[in-house]
């Protein structure tokens, strides 16, 4: 178990929300931002490959 102390979780969430963007939660945009969209340059990147199948199914 982890603990952040009294109220620490609120600071943690507030910091994360400052960095949250649409692109960071939109799977295809997130992969492009990381530079991992090319299957030729980065073969066998299972997070991209499997995640794309899930994204397309939804």
C-alpha distances in whole Angstrom, upper triangle without the diagonal:
4,7,10,12,15,16,15,14,18,19,16,18,21,21,20,23,26,25,25,29,31,31,27,27,30,29,33,33,30,31,34,32,31,34,33,35,38,38,41,39,36,36,33,31,29,27,30,32,30,29,32,33,30,32,35,35,33
4,7,9,12,14,11,11,15,15,13,15,18,18,17,20,23,22,23,27,29,29,25,25,29,28,32,31,28,30,33,30,29,32,32,34,37,38,40,38,35,36,33,30,29,27,30,32,30,28,32,33,31,31,35,35,33
4,6,9,10,8,8,12,13,11,14,16,17,17,20,22,22,23,26,29,30,26,26,30,30,33,33,29,31,34,32,30,34,34,36,39,40,42,40,37,38,36,33,32,29,32,34,33,31,34,35,33,33,37,37,35
4,7,7,5,6,9,9,9,11,14,14,15,17,19,20,21,25,27,28,25,25,29,29,33,31,28,30,33,30,29,33,33,36,39,40,42,40,37,39,37,33,33,30,32,35,33,31,34,36,33,33,37,37,35
4,6,5,8,10,11,11,14,15,16,17,19,21,22,24,27,30,31,28,28,32,33,36,35,32,34,36,34,33,37,37,39,42,43,46,44,41,42,40,37,36,33,36,39,37,35,38,39,37,36,40,40,38
4,6,8,9,10,12,14,15,16,18,19,21,23,24,28,30,32,29,29,33,34,37,36,33,36,38,35,35,38,39,41,44,45,48,46,43,45,43,39,38,35,37,40,38,36,39,41,38,37,41,41,38
4,5,5,7,9,10,11,13,15,16,18,20,21,24,27,29,26,26,30,31,34,33,30,33,35,32,32,36,37,39,42,43,46,44,41,43,41,38,37,34,36,38,37,34,37,39,36,35,39,39,36
4,5,5,6,9,10,11,13,14,16,18,19,22,25,27,24,24,28,29,32,31,28,30,33,30,29,33,34,36,39,41,43,41,38,40,38,35,34,31,33,36,34,32,35,37,34,33,37,37,35
4,5,5,6,9,10,11,12,14,16,16,20,23,24,21,21,25,26,29,28,25,28,30,28,27,31,32,34,37,38,41,39,36,38,36,33,32,28,30,33,31,29,32,33,30,30,34,34,31
4,5,5,6,9,10,11,13,15,15,19,21,23,21,21,24,26,29,28,25,28,30,28,28,32,32,34,38,39,42,40,37,39,38,34,33,30,31,34,33,30,32,34,31,30,34,34,31
4,6,5,6,9,10,11,13,14,18,21,23,20,21,24,26,29,27,25,28,29,26,26,30,31,33,37,38,41,39,36,38,37,33,33,29,31,34,33,30,32,35,32,31,35,35,33
4,6,5,6,9,10,11,13,16,19,21,17,18,22,23,26,24,22,24,26,23,23,27,28,30,33,35,38,35,33,35,33,30,29,26,27,31,29,27,29,31,29,28,32,32,30
4,5,5,6,9,10,10,14,17,18,16,16,19,21,24,23,20,23,25,22,23,27,27,29,32,34,37,35,32,34,33,29,29,25,26,29,28,25,27,29,27,26,29,30,27
4,5,5,7,9,10,13,16,18,16,17,20,22,25,23,21,24,26,23,23,27,28,30,33,35,38,36,34,36,35,31,31,27,28,31,30,27,29,32,29,27,31,32,29
4,5,5,7,9,13,16,17,15,16,20,21,24,22,19,22,23,20,21,24,26,28,31,33,36,33,31,34,33,29,29,25,26,30,29,26,28,31,28,27,30,32,29
4,5,5,6,10,13,14,11,12,16,18,20,18,16,19,21,18,18,22,23,25,28,30,33,31,28,31,30,26,26,22,23,26,25,22,24,27,25,23,27,28,25
4,5,5,8,11,13,11,12,15,18,20,18,16,20,21,18,19,23,24,25,29,31,34,32,30,32,31,28,27,23,24,27,26,23,25,27,25,23,26,27,25
4,6,8,12,13,12,13,17,19,21,18,17,20,21,17,19,22,24,25,29,31,34,32,30,33,32,28,29,25,25,29,28,25,26,29,27,25,28,30,27
4,6,10,11,9,11,14,16,18,15,13,16,17,14,15,19,20,22,25,28,30,28,26,29,29,25,25,22,22,25,25,22,23,26,24,22,26,27,25
4,7,8,6,8,11,13,16,13,11,15,16,13,15,18,20,21,24,27,29,28,26,28,28,24,24,20,20,23,23,19,21,23,21,19,22,24,22
4,5,5,7,9,12,13,11,10,14,14,12,14,17,18,19,23,25,28,26,25,27,27,23,24,20,19,22,22,19,19,22,21,18,21,23,20
4,5,5,6,10,11,9,9,13,13,12,14,17,18,18,21,24,27,26,24,26,26,23,23,19,18,21,21,17,17,20,18,15,17,20,17
4,5,5,8,8,5,6,9,9,8,11,13,14,14,18,20,23,22,21,23,23,20,20,17,15,18,19,15,15,18,17,14,16,19,17
4,6,7,9,7,5,9,10,8,10,13,14,14,18,20,23,22,20,22,22,18,18,15,14,17,17,14,15,18,16,14,17,19,17
4,6,9,8,7,10,12,11,13,15,15,16,19,21,24,23,21,23,22,18,18,14,14,16,16,12,13,16,14,11,15,16,14
4,6,5,6,9,10,10,12,14,14,13,17,19,22,22,20,21,21,18,17,14,12,15,15,11,11,14,12,9,12,14,12
4,6,5,6,9,10,11,13,12,11,14,16,19,19,17,18,17,14,13,10,9,11,11,7,8,11,10,7,10,12,11
4,5,5,6,9,10,11,10,8,12,13,17,17,15,16,17,14,14,11,9,11,12,9,7,11,11,8,10,13,13
4,5,5,6,9,10,10,9,13,15,18,17,16,18,19,16,16,14,11,14,15,12,11,15,15,11,13,17,16
4,5,5,6,9,9,9,13,15,18,17,15,17,17,14,15,11,10,13,14,11,11,15,14,12,15,17,16
4,6,5,6,6,6,10,12,14,13,12,14,14,11,12,9,7,10,12,10,9,13,14,12,14,17,17
4,5,5,6,5,9,12,14,13,12,15,16,13,15,13,10,13,15,13,12,16,17,14,16,19,19
4,5,8,9,12,15,17,15,14,17,18,15,17,14,12,16,18,15,15,18,19,16,19,22,21
4,5,8,11,13,15,13,12,15,15,12,14,12,11,14,16,14,14,18,19,17,19,22,22
4,6,8,11,12,10,9,13,14,12,14,13,11,14,17,15,15,18,20,18,20,23,23
4,6,8,10,8,7,9,11,8,11,10,8,10,13,12,12,15,17,16,17,20,21
4,6,9,8,8,10,11,9,12,11,7,9,13,12,10,13,15,14,15,18,19
4,5,5,6,8,11,10,12,13,10,11,14,14,13,15,18,17,17,20,22
4,6,5,5,8,8,10,12,9,9,13,13,12,14,17,17,17,20,22
4,6,6,9,10,13,15,13,12,16,17,16,18,21,21,20,23,25
4,6,10,10,14,15,13,13,17,18,17,19,22,21,22,25,27
4,7,6,10,11,10,11,14,15,15,17,19,19,20,23,24
4,6,9,11,10,9,13,14,14,16,18,19,19,22,24
4,6,9,9,8,10,12,13,14,16,18,19,20,22
4,6,6,6,9,10,11,13,15,15,17,19,20
4,5,5,6,8,9,11,12,14,15,16,18
4,6,6,6,8,10,10,11,14,15,16
4,6,5,6,9,10,10,12,14,15
4,6,5,7,9,10,11,13,15
4,5,5,6,9,10,11,13
4,5,5,6,9,10,11
4,5,5,6,8,10
4,5,5,6,9
4,5,5,6
4,5,5
4,5
4
